[in-house]
Amino acid sequence: VYALVRPLLFALDPHTAHALGNWSLGWLEYVAPLRALARAVSSPPANLRTTVMGLSFPSPIGLAGGFDKNALRPRALAALGFGFLELGTVTARAQDENPRPNLFRLPRDRALVNRLGFPNEGAAAVVQRFARHGGAAATGVPVGFSIGKSRVVDVGEDPAPILADYIESFRAVHGVADFVVVNVSSPNTKNLRALQGAALARTLFRGLTEENARLGKKPLLVKIAPDLDDAGLDDLFGVVAETGLDGVVATNTTLARRGLATDGATVEAIGTGGLSGPPLRARALEVVKRTRAALPKVAVIGVGGVETGEHARALLDAGADLVQLYTGFIYRGPWAARTIGRELAALAGAA
Ligand SMILES: Cc1cc2nc3c(=O)[nH]c(=O)nc-3n(C[C@H](O)[C@H](O)[C@H](O)COP(=O)(O)O)c2cc1C
């Protein structure tokens, strides 16, 4: 059915299509019998169940950060067969999206470019909504929250205001999240990626792990950019080990524009932003490999260009414990997690 619907959705501008998609998901979110039906046809094969970070996942195929920034549709998304969700990114301050246009499709590459810049209703408001929807328990899957830096807080010499801003979000989400992802890798918040440098990262991760110990320990992960070079990755991995983070999400979107089928003029006209989807796949795989080699004990979540069970398998074989997708959900449609899960289960059966 999605093969018929997609051309219609893709005829709309991406924001309208997203709103329409969310409207449709509203039926699943609010009508329990529909959700039960969806769950009955999409629940993952039993051999996909896996335990990571002390949490039990019905499937290693999860929804990546950024799709449900405001926790509008957690129960619906879980009912479609995702084995876990990462909600957000939320920030301590509510904030608007960057000026439009800020979201583009590259259909020839099955890719997206976005420069949204963490639009969200603010950590506290989003957490309240999530709790009203029954929290993680109502979804039946582990639910993580991604936290980012509020746009109004500058990245300057003094790390204290940045840490305070992250801590505020962390405190808001800690009670309802099964795990928390520290997002320091979106390309669309000015200087955010500077927080991946060793000195700032150390201050940030140390502050957050101390707060985590005070509040009661939840798995704490960092999401990293695919655009770090080897030295940058090694420095950051050193800080992850030193501060005792529980995991790494690799990777966020890329600023690179290599190997695209979309013509150069179109790409140029779109301008800056994070590229996602298949053009990112090879680099994400590479970064997952490096992460696993450097950090044998932490949890690794692989993300970037996953559209099939084979893509998921490749990330798992490279050392990921779990996998996520965003762009593949847009191009493959609402049943993407279910389909990919079954493809993955079939591969496991064949092995
Ligand atoms: C429109 C859009 C918005 C995104 N917003 C976020 C976000 O808020 N936080 C985050 O950590 N990642 C965000 N991402 C990145 C995805 O979570 C993911 O890391 C990236 O898109 C690569 O995966 P994919 O190829 O499966 O899309 C966003 C991606 C897209 C396409």
The ligand as an SDF file (V2000), in Angstrom:
LIG
                    3D

 31 33  0  0  0  0  0  0  0  0999 V2000
   14.8150   15.0930    9.5100 C   0  0  0  0  0  0  0  0  0  0  0  0
   15.8160   14.5190   10.4510 C   0  0  0  0  0  0  0  0  0  0  0  0
   15.8800   14.9810   11.7720 C   0  0  0  0  0  0  0  0  0  0  0  0
   16.8030   14.4530   12.6720 C   0  0  0  0  0  0  0  0  0  0  0  0
   16.8190   14.9010   13.9540 N   0  0  0  0  0  0  0  0  0  0  0  0
   17.6740   14.3290   14.8480 C   0  0  0  0  0  0  0  0  0  0  0  0
   17.6430   14.7020   16.2110 C   0  0  0  0  0  0  0  0  0  0  0  0
   16.8520   15.5350   16.6480 O   0  0  0  0  0  0  0  0  0  0  0  0
   18.5210   14.0990   17.0510 N   0  0  0  0  0  0  0  0  0  0  0  0
   19.4040   13.1410   16.6280 C   0  0  0  0  0  0  0  0  0  0  0  0
   20.1800   12.6220   17.4280 O   0  0  0  0  0  0  0  0  0  0  0  0
   19.4410   12.7730   15.3410 N   0  0  0  0  0  0  0  0  0  0  0  0
   18.5890   13.3190   14.4480 C   0  0  0  0  0  0  0  0  0  0  0  0
   18.6180   12.9150   13.1410 N   0  0  0  0  0  0  0  0  0  0  0  0
   19.6360   11.9290   12.7120 C   0  0  0  0  0  0  0  0  0  0  0  0
   19.1170   10.4970   12.7430 C   0  0  0  0  0  0  0  0  0  0  0  0
   18.7580   10.1060   14.0510 O   0  0  0  0  0  0  0  0  0  0  0  0
   20.1790    9.5250   12.2120 C   0  0  0  0  0  0  0  0  0  0  0  0
   21.3120    9.5680   13.0370 O   0  0  0  0  0  0  0  0  0  0  0  0
   20.6210    9.8550   10.7940 C   0  0  0  0  0  0  0  0  0  0  0  0
   19.5450   10.3430   10.0160 O   0  0  0  0  0  0  0  0  0  0  0  0
   21.2130    8.6440   10.0730 C   0  0  0  0  0  0  0  0  0  0  0  0
   20.2760    7.5840   10.0290 O   0  0  0  0  0  0  0  0  0  0  0  0
   19.3370    7.2870    8.7470 P   0  0  0  0  0  0  0  0  0  0  0  0
   20.2360    7.1900    7.5670 O   0  0  0  0  0  0  0  0  0  0  0  0
   18.6510    5.9970    9.0820 O   0  0  0  0  0  0  0  0  0  0  0  0
   18.3880    8.4160    8.6630 O   0  0  0  0  0  0  0  0  0  0  0  0
   17.6980   13.4360   12.2470 C   0  0  0  0  0  0  0  0  0  0  0  0
   17.6250   12.9670   10.9260 C   0  0  0  0  0  0  0  0  0  0  0  0
   16.7020   13.4820   10.0340 C   0  0  0  0  0  0  0  0  0  0  0  0
   16.6550   12.9490    8.6380 C   0  0  0  0  0  0  0  0  0  0  0  0
  1  2  1  0
  2  3  1  0
  2 30  2  0
  3  4  2  0
  4  5  1  0
  4 28  1  0
  5  6  2  0
  6  7  1  0
  6 13  1  0
  7  8  2  0
  7  9  1  0
  9 10  1  0
 10 11  2  0
 10 12  1  0
 12 13  2  0
 13 14  1  0
 14 15  1  0
 14 28  1  0
 15 16  1  0
 16 17  1  0
 16 18  1  0
 18 19  1  0
 18 20  1  0
 20 21  1  0
 20 22  1  0
 22 23  1  0
 23 24  1  0
 24 25  2  0
 24 26  1  0
 24 27  1  0
 28 29  2  0
 29 30  1  0
 30 31  1  0
M  END
$$$$
